[in-house]
Amino acid sequence: AASFRLLQEYLGLALEGLNDRERQVLVMRFGLADGKIRTLEEVGTHFKVTRERIRQIETKALAKLRQPARAKRLEGYLEGA
C-alpha cells in the first residue's frame, strides 16, 4: 500500500508539467487512477472528441515526458526512494 502511494506521488511529479487535458488523457489511457485501462474511443467519448484527437494528445504528452530535462528531474526523485 505504501509503495503504491509512493508510485502515485512519483507519477504526479512526472505529470505535473502537462496541461490538465494531457494529464487526464494519460491517466485514463493507462489506468493510473483506478487501474482500468481505457481505449482511445472511450477517452474520446469522455472528452467529446475523436479517438484520433486523443491519440494526438497522448503522443504529445508522452513526448513531453521523454524530454531529457524532465526525465533527469524525475530520476533524482527515484534515486532518493
Backbone as XML, in Angstrom:
<?xml version="1.0"?>
<chain id="A" units="angstrom">
  <residue number="1" name="ALA">
    <atom name="N" x="0.832" y="-1.192" z="0.000"/>
    <atom name="CA" x="0.000" y="0.000" z="0.000"/>
    <atom name="C" x="0.878" y="1.258" z="0.000"/>
  </residue>
  <residue number="2" name="ALA">
    <atom name="N" x="1.901" y="1.252" z="0.817"/>
    <atom name="CA" x="2.778" y="2.419" z="0.880"/>
    <atom name="C" x="3.532" y="2.596" z="-0.426"/>
  </residue>
  <residue number="3" name="SER">
    <atom name="N" x="3.956" y="1.494" z="-1.033"/>
    <atom name="CA" x="4.691" y="1.604" z="-2.293"/>
    <atom name="C" x="3.787" y="2.119" z="-3.411"/>
  </residue>
  <residue number="4" name="PHE">
    <atom name="N" x="2.481" y="1.771" z="-3.375"/>
    <atom name="CA" x="1.543" y="2.272" z="-4.373"/>
    <atom name="C" x="1.380" y="3.775" z="-4.219"/>
  </residue>
  <residue number="5" name="ARG">
    <atom name="N" x="1.303" y="4.251" z="-2.991"/>
    <atom name="CA" x="1.192" y="5.701" z="-2.749"/>
    <atom name="C" x="2.448" y="6.413" z="-3.232"/>
  </residue>
  <residue number="6" name="LEU">
    <atom name="N" x="3.596" y="5.810" z="-3.002"/>
    <atom name="CA" x="4.853" y="6.387" z="-3.455"/>
    <atom name="C" x="4.892" y="6.450" z="-4.982"/>
  </residue>
  <residue number="7" name="LEU">
    <atom name="N" x="4.453" y="5.389" z="-5.635"/>
    <atom name="CA" x="4.388" y="5.371" z="-7.093"/>
    <atom name="C" x="3.456" y="6.471" z="-7.598"/>
  </residue>
  <residue number="8" name="GLN">
    <atom name="N" x="2.300" y="6.627" z="-6.956"/>
    <atom name="CA" x="1.374" y="7.685" z="-7.358"/>
    <atom name="C" x="2.014" y="9.066" z="-7.197"/>
  </residue>
  <residue number="9" name="GLU">
    <atom name="N" x="2.784" y="9.240" z="-6.142"/>
    <atom name="CA" x="3.470" y="10.509" z="-5.906"/>
    <atom name="C" x="4.474" y="10.793" z="-7.029"/>
  </residue>
  <residue number="10" name="TYR">
    <atom name="N" x="5.253" y="9.778" z="-7.406"/>
    <atom name="CA" x="6.224" y="9.938" z="-8.489"/>
    <atom name="C" x="5.539" y="10.206" z="-9.816"/>
  </residue>
  <residue number="11" name="LEU">
    <atom name="N" x="4.438" y="9.528" z="-10.051"/>
    <atom name="CA" x="3.689" y="9.773" z="-11.285"/>
    <atom name="C" x="3.145" y="11.198" z="-11.302"/>
  </residue>
  <residue number="12" name="GLY">
    <atom name="N" x="2.687" y="11.658" z="-10.162"/>
    <atom name="CA" x="2.204" y="13.032" z="-10.069"/>
    <atom name="C" x="3.303" y="14.027" z="-10.412"/>
  </residue>
  <residue number="13" name="LEU">
    <atom name="N" x="4.498" y="13.775" z="-9.919"/>
    <atom name="CA" x="5.635" y="14.640" z="-10.230"/>
    <atom name="C" x="5.962" y="14.599" z="-11.717"/>
  </residue>
  <residue number="14" name="ALA">
    <atom name="N" x="5.905" y="13.416" z="-12.294"/>
    <atom name="CA" x="6.220" y="13.264" z="-13.707"/>
    <atom name="C" x="5.194" y="13.984" z="-14.575"/>
  </residue>
  <residue number="15" name="LEU">
    <atom name="N" x="3.950" y="13.977" z="-14.152"/>
    <atom name="CA" x="2.873" y="14.550" z="-14.963"/>
    <atom name="C" x="2.634" y="16.026" z="-14.707"/>
  </residue>
  <residue number="16" name="GLU">
    <atom name="N" x="3.320" y="16.612" z="-13.730"/>
    <atom name="CA" x="2.999" y="17.990" z="-13.350"/>
    <atom name="C" x="3.263" y="19.020" z="-14.444"/>
  </residue>
  <residue number="17" name="GLY">
    <atom name="N" x="4.133" y="18.742" z="-15.394"/>
    <atom name="CA" x="4.406" y="19.691" z="-16.464"/>
    <atom name="C" x="3.425" y="19.620" z="-17.626"/>
  </residue>
  <residue number="18" name="LEU">
    <atom name="N" x="2.481" y="18.700" z="-17.541"/>
    <atom name="CA" x="1.487" y="18.562" z="-18.603"/>
    <atom name="C" x="0.277" y="19.427" z="-18.290"/>
  </residue>
  <residue number="19" name="ASN">
    <atom name="N" x="-0.457" y="19.813" z="-19.346"/>
    <atom name="CA" x="-1.690" y="20.544" z="-19.068"/>
    <atom name="C" x="-2.750" y="19.555" z="-18.577"/>
  </residue>
  <residue number="20" name="ASP">
    <atom name="N" x="-3.860" y="20.076" z="-18.091"/>
    <atom name="CA" x="-4.878" y="19.228" z="-17.465"/>
    <atom name="C" x="-5.399" y="18.146" z="-18.405"/>
  </residue>
  <residue number="21" name="ARG">
    <atom name="N" x="-5.645" y="18.512" z="-19.655"/>
    <atom name="CA" x="-6.186" y="17.545" z="-20.606"/>
    <atom name="C" x="-5.172" y="16.440" z="-20.894"/>
  </residue>
  <residue number="22" name="GLU">
    <atom name="N" x="-3.917" y="16.810" z="-21.124"/>
    <atom name="CA" x="-2.868" y="15.813" z="-21.379"/>
    <atom name="C" x="-2.743" y="14.850" z="-20.201"/>
  </residue>
  <residue number="23" name="ARG">
    <atom name="N" x="-2.736" y="15.421" z="-19.015"/>
    <atom name="CA" x="-2.603" y="14.613" z="-17.797"/>
    <atom name="C" x="-3.784" y="13.650" z="-17.670"/>
  </residue>
  <residue number="24" name="GLN">
    <atom name="N" x="-4.993" y="14.147" z="-17.874"/>
    <atom name="CA" x="-6.174" y="13.303" z="-17.713"/>
    <atom name="C" x="-6.236" y="12.222" z="-18.796"/>
  </residue>
  <residue number="25" name="VAL">
    <atom name="N" x="-5.814" y="12.554" z="-20.014"/>
    <atom name="CA" x="-5.786" y="11.546" z="-21.082"/>
    <atom name="C" x="-4.847" y="10.408" z="-20.696"/>
  </residue>
  <residue number="26" name="LEU">
    <atom name="N" x="-3.644" y="10.724" z="-20.227"/>
    <atom name="CA" x="-2.697" y="9.670" z="-19.842"/>
    <atom name="C" x="-3.215" y="8.860" z="-18.653"/>
  </residue>
  <residue number="27" name="VAL">
    <atom name="N" x="-3.787" y="9.532" z="-17.688"/>
    <atom name="CA" x="-4.332" y="8.835" z="-16.515"/>
    <atom name="C" x="-5.412" y="7.846" z="-16.946"/>
  </residue>
  <residue number="28" name="MET">
    <atom name="N" x="-6.283" y="8.269" z="-17.845"/>
    <atom name="CA" x="-7.359" y="7.387" z="-18.304"/>
    <atom name="C" x="-6.827" y="6.273" z="-19.204"/>
  </residue>
  <residue number="29" name="ARG">
    <atom name="N" x="-5.965" y="6.608" z="-20.137"/>
    <atom name="CA" x="-5.465" y="5.612" z="-21.094"/>
    <atom name="C" x="-4.688" y="4.499" z="-20.399"/>
  </residue>
  <residue number="30" name="PHE">
    <atom name="N" x="-3.875" y="4.864" z="-19.399"/>
    <atom name="CA" x="-3.015" y="3.888" z="-18.742"/>
    <atom name="C" x="-3.568" y="3.402" z="-17.397"/>
  </residue>
  <residue number="31" name="GLY">
    <atom name="N" x="-4.758" y="3.849" z="-17.029"/>
    <atom name="CA" x="-5.384" y="3.390" z="-15.790"/>
    <atom name="C" x="-4.640" y="3.804" z="-14.543"/>
  </residue>
  <residue number="32" name="LEU">
    <atom name="N" x="-4.042" y="4.977" z="-14.555"/>
    <atom name="CA" x="-3.192" y="5.395" z="-13.436"/>
    <atom name="C" x="-3.973" y="5.724" z="-12.167"/>
  </residue>
  <residue number="33" name="ALA">
    <atom name="N" x="-5.240" y="6.054" z="-12.296"/>
    <atom name="CA" x="-6.022" y="6.403" z="-11.110"/>
    <atom name="C" x="-6.752" y="5.199" z="-10.526"/>
  </residue>
  <residue number="34" name="ASP">
    <atom name="N" x="-7.290" y="4.358" z="-11.421"/>
    <atom name="CA" x="-8.153" y="3.285" z="-10.935"/>
    <atom name="C" x="-7.776" y="1.896" z="-11.453"/>
  </residue>
  <residue number="35" name="GLY">
    <atom name="N" x="-6.684" y="1.800" z="-12.212"/>
    <atom name="CA" x="-6.253" y="0.513" z="-12.733"/>
    <atom name="C" x="-6.992" y="0.070" z="-13.980"/>
  </residue>
  <residue number="36" name="LYS">
    <atom name="N" x="-7.972" y="0.851" z="-14.443"/>
    <atom name="CA" x="-8.746" y="0.487" z="-15.628"/>
    <atom name="C" x="-8.176" y="1.203" z="-16.852"/>
  </residue>
  <residue number="37" name="ILE">
    <atom name="N" x="-7.585" y="0.438" z="-17.744"/>
    <atom name="CA" x="-7.033" y="0.990" z="-18.986"/>
    <atom name="C" x="-8.189" y="1.232" z="-19.949"/>
  </residue>
  <residue number="38" name="ARG">
    <atom name="N" x="-8.234" y="2.428" z="-20.510"/>
    <atom name="CA" x="-9.319" y="2.781" z="-21.421"/>
    <atom name="C" x="-8.814" y="2.910" z="-22.852"/>
  </residue>
  <residue number="39" name="THR">
    <atom name="N" x="-9.696" y="2.637" z="-23.792"/>
    <atom name="CA" x="-9.347" y="2.739" z="-25.210"/>
    <atom name="C" x="-9.368" y="4.197" z="-25.658"/>
  </residue>
  <residue number="40" name="LEU">
    <atom name="N" x="-8.787" y="4.434" z="-26.824"/>
    <atom name="CA" x="-8.856" y="5.772" z="-27.415"/>
    <atom name="C" x="-10.309" y="6.199" z="-27.577"/>
  </residue>
  <residue number="41" name="GLU">
    <atom name="N" x="-11.133" y="5.259" z="-27.993"/>
    <atom name="CA" x="-12.562" y="5.528" z="-28.191"/>
    <atom name="C" x="-13.237" y="5.956" z="-26.888"/>
  </residue>
  <residue number="42" name="GLU">
    <atom name="N" x="-12.973" y="5.231" z="-25.809"/>
    <atom name="CA" x="-13.578" y="5.554" z="-24.511"/>
    <atom name="C" x="-13.147" y="6.935" z="-24.019"/>
  </residue>
  <residue number="43" name="VAL">
    <atom name="N" x="-11.872" y="7.229" z="-24.150"/>
    <atom name="CA" x="-11.368" y="8.531" z="-23.701"/>
    <atom name="C" x="-11.933" y="9.631" z="-24.597"/>
  </residue>
  <residue number="44" name="GLY">
    <atom name="N" x="-11.998" y="9.367" z="-25.899"/>
    <atom name="CA" x="-12.577" y="10.338" z="-26.828"/>
    <atom name="C" x="-14.022" y="10.657" z="-26.496"/>
  </residue>
  <residue number="45" name="THR">
    <atom name="N" x="-14.786" y="9.630" z="-26.138"/>
    <atom name="CA" x="-16.185" y="9.837" z="-25.758"/>
    <atom name="C" x="-16.267" y="10.715" z="-24.509"/>
  </residue>
  <residue number="46" name="HIS">
    <atom name="N" x="-15.396" y="10.471" z="-23.556"/>
    <atom name="CA" x="-15.370" y="11.268" z="-22.318"/>
    <atom name="C" x="-15.126" y="12.751" z="-22.621"/>
  </residue>
  <residue number="47" name="PHE">
    <atom name="N" x="-14.187" y="13.029" z="-23.524"/>
    <atom name="CA" x="-13.826" y="14.410" z="-23.855"/>
    <atom name="C" x="-14.642" y="14.987" z="-25.013"/>
  </residue>
  <residue number="48" name="LYS">
    <atom name="N" x="-15.490" y="14.136" z="-25.621"/>
    <atom name="CA" x="-16.304" y="14.556" z="-26.766"/>
    <atom name="C" x="-15.449" y="14.975" z="-27.961"/>
  </residue>
  <residue number="49" name="VAL">
    <atom name="N" x="-14.395" y="14.184" z="-28.206"/>
    <atom name="CA" x="-13.527" y="14.376" z="-29.374"/>
    <atom name="C" x="-13.279" y="13.008" z="-30.011"/>
  </residue>
  <residue number="50" name="THR">
    <atom name="N" x="-12.670" y="13.008" z="-31.180"/>
    <atom name="CA" x="-12.412" y="11.741" z="-31.868"/>
    <atom name="C" x="-11.272" y="10.981" z="-31.210"/>
  </residue>
  <residue number="51" name="ARG">
    <atom name="N" x="-11.230" y="9.682" z="-31.490"/>
    <atom name="CA" x="-10.124" y="8.875" z="-30.955"/>
    <atom name="C" x="-8.801" y="9.338" z="-31.549"/>
  </residue>
  <residue number="52" name="GLU">
    <atom name="N" x="-8.824" y="9.856" z="-32.783"/>
    <atom name="CA" x="-7.594" y="10.372" z="-33.399"/>
    <atom name="C" x="-7.070" y="11.575" z="-32.616"/>
  </residue>
  <residue number="53" name="ARG">
    <atom name="N" x="-7.965" y="12.439" z="-32.165"/>
    <atom name="CA" x="-7.536" y="13.597" z="-31.376"/>
    <atom name="C" x="-6.928" y="13.144" z="-30.047"/>
  </residue>
  <residue number="54" name="ILE">
    <atom name="N" x="-7.517" y="12.133" z="-29.433"/>
    <atom name="CA" x="-6.962" y="11.591" z="-28.185"/>
    <atom name="C" x="-5.574" y="11.010" z="-28.449"/>
  </residue>
  <residue number="55" name="ARG">
    <atom name="N" x="-5.415" y="10.311" z="-29.575"/>
    <atom name="CA" x="-4.105" y="9.751" z="-29.929"/>
    <atom name="C" x="-3.076" y="10.874" z="-30.062"/>
  </residue>
  <residue number="56" name="GLN">
    <atom name="N" x="-3.466" y="11.979" z="-30.688"/>
    <atom name="CA" x="-2.563" y="13.121" z="-30.849"/>
    <atom name="C" x="-2.179" y="13.720" z="-29.501"/>
  </residue>
  <residue number="57" name="ILE">
    <atom name="N" x="-3.157" y="13.889" z="-28.625"/>
    <atom name="CA" x="-2.888" y="14.443" z="-27.290"/>
    <atom name="C" x="-1.960" y="13.505" z="-26.514"/>
  </residue>
  <residue number="58" name="GLU">
    <atom name="N" x="-2.235" y="12.212" z="-26.588"/>
    <atom name="CA" x="-1.400" y="11.223" z="-25.898"/>
    <atom name="C" x="0.038" y="11.251" z="-26.420"/>
  </residue>
  <residue number="59" name="THR">
    <atom name="N" x="0.183" y="11.297" z="-27.725"/>
    <atom name="CA" x="1.518" y="11.328" z="-28.335"/>
    <atom name="C" x="2.294" y="12.556" z="-27.892"/>
  </residue>
  <residue number="60" name="LYS">
    <atom name="N" x="1.632" y="13.709" z="-27.887"/>
    <atom name="CA" x="2.280" y="14.957" z="-27.466"/>
    <atom name="C" x="2.681" y="14.896" z="-25.986"/>
  </residue>
  <residue number="61" name="ALA">
    <atom name="N" x="1.790" y="14.373" z="-25.156"/>
    <atom name="CA" x="2.078" y="14.276" z="-23.715"/>
    <atom name="C" x="3.248" y="13.330" z="-23.451"/>
  </residue>
  <residue number="62" name="LEU">
    <atom name="N" x="3.271" y="12.193" z="-24.130"/>
    <atom name="CA" x="4.370" y="11.244" z="-23.941"/>
    <atom name="C" x="5.695" y="11.830" z="-24.429"/>
  </residue>
  <residue number="63" name="ALA">
    <atom name="N" x="5.650" y="12.609" z="-25.504"/>
    <atom name="CA" x="6.871" y="13.256" z="-25.998"/>
    <atom name="C" x="7.398" y="14.247" z="-24.952"/>
  </residue>
  <residue number="64" name="LYS">
    <atom name="N" x="6.490" y="14.975" z="-24.312"/>
    <atom name="CA" x="6.910" y="15.906" z="-23.255"/>
    <atom name="C" x="7.584" y="15.153" z="-22.110"/>
  </residue>
  <residue number="65" name="LEU">
    <atom name="N" x="7.018" y="13.994" z="-21.750"/>
    <atom name="CA" x="7.577" y="13.212" z="-20.642"/>
    <atom name="C" x="8.955" y="12.658" z="-20.969"/>
  </residue>
  <residue number="66" name="ARG">
    <atom name="N" x="9.232" y="12.480" z="-22.254"/>
    <atom name="CA" x="10.524" y="11.924" z="-22.675"/>
    <atom name="C" x="11.622" y="12.979" z="-22.772"/>
  </residue>
  <residue number="67" name="GLN">
    <atom name="N" x="11.290" y="14.243" z="-22.577"/>
    <atom name="CA" x="12.302" y="15.299" z="-22.666"/>
    <atom name="C" x="13.377" y="15.039" z="-21.611"/>
  </residue>
  <residue number="68" name="PRO">
    <atom name="N" x="14.651" y="15.166" z="-22.013"/>
    <atom name="CA" x="15.753" y="14.838" z="-21.090"/>
    <atom name="C" x="15.705" y="15.594" z="-19.758"/>
  </residue>
  <residue number="69" name="ALA">
    <atom name="N" x="15.373" y="16.864" z="-19.781"/>
    <atom name="CA" x="15.361" y="17.641" z="-18.537"/>
    <atom name="C" x="14.312" y="17.099" z="-17.576"/>
  </residue>
  <residue number="70" name="ARG">
    <atom name="N" x="13.145" y="16.757" z="-18.096"/>
    <atom name="CA" x="12.069" y="16.229" z="-17.260"/>
    <atom name="C" x="12.452" y="14.851" z="-16.719"/>
  </residue>
  <residue number="71" name="ALA">
    <atom name="N" x="13.024" y="14.021" z="-17.565"/>
    <atom name="CA" x="13.433" y="12.679" z="-17.151"/>
    <atom name="C" x="14.509" y="12.768" z="-16.070"/>
  </residue>
  <residue number="72" name="LYS">
    <atom name="N" x="15.424" y="13.702" z="-16.219"/>
    <atom name="CA" x="16.513" y="13.866" z="-15.253"/>
    <atom name="C" x="15.954" y="14.277" z="-13.888"/>
  </residue>
  <residue number="73" name="ARG">
    <atom name="N" x="14.966" y="15.184" z="-13.892"/>
    <atom name="CA" x="14.371" y="15.640" z="-12.640"/>
    <atom name="C" x="13.687" y="14.478" z="-11.917"/>
  </residue>
  <residue number="74" name="LEU">
    <atom name="N" x="12.947" y="13.678" z="-12.668"/>
    <atom name="CA" x="12.258" y="12.542" z="-12.072"/>
    <atom name="C" x="13.262" y="11.507" z="-11.576"/>
  </residue>
  <residue number="75" name="GLU">
    <atom name="N" x="14.355" y="11.334" z="-12.305"/>
    <atom name="CA" x="15.390" y="10.376" z="-11.916"/>
    <atom name="C" x="15.927" y="10.709" z="-10.520"/>
  </residue>
  <residue number="76" name="GLY">
    <atom name="N" x="16.075" y="12.002" z="-10.230"/>
    <atom name="CA" x="16.541" y="12.424" z="-8.917"/>
    <atom name="C" x="15.597" y="11.992" z="-7.806"/>
  </residue>
  <residue number="77" name="TYR">
    <atom name="N" x="14.303" y="12.076" z="-8.063"/>
    <atom name="CA" x="13.325" y="11.635" z="-7.077"/>
    <atom name="C" x="13.398" y="10.124" z="-6.884"/>
  </residue>
  <residue number="78" name="LEU">
    <atom name="N" x="13.530" y="9.402" z="-7.979"/>
    <atom name="CA" x="13.539" y="7.945" z="-7.897"/>
    <atom name="C" x="14.778" y="7.422" z="-7.183"/>
  </residue>
  <residue number="79" name="GLU">
    <atom name="N" x="15.900" y="8.091" z="-7.364"/>
    <atom name="CA" x="17.131" y="7.653" z="-6.690"/>
    <atom name="C" x="17.029" y="7.822" z="-5.185"/>
  </residue>
  <residue number="80" name="GLY">
    <atom name="N" x="16.245" y="8.805" z="-4.756"/>
    <atom name="CA" x="16.077" y="9.048" z="-3.332"/>
    <atom name="C" x="15.123" y="8.078" z="-2.657"/>
  </residue>
  <residue number="81" name="ALA">
    <atom name="N" x="14.422" y="7.290" z="-3.455"/>
    <atom name="CA" x="13.403" y="6.375" z="-2.888"/>
    <atom name="C" x="14.025" y="5.175" z="-2.222"/>
  </residue>
</chain>
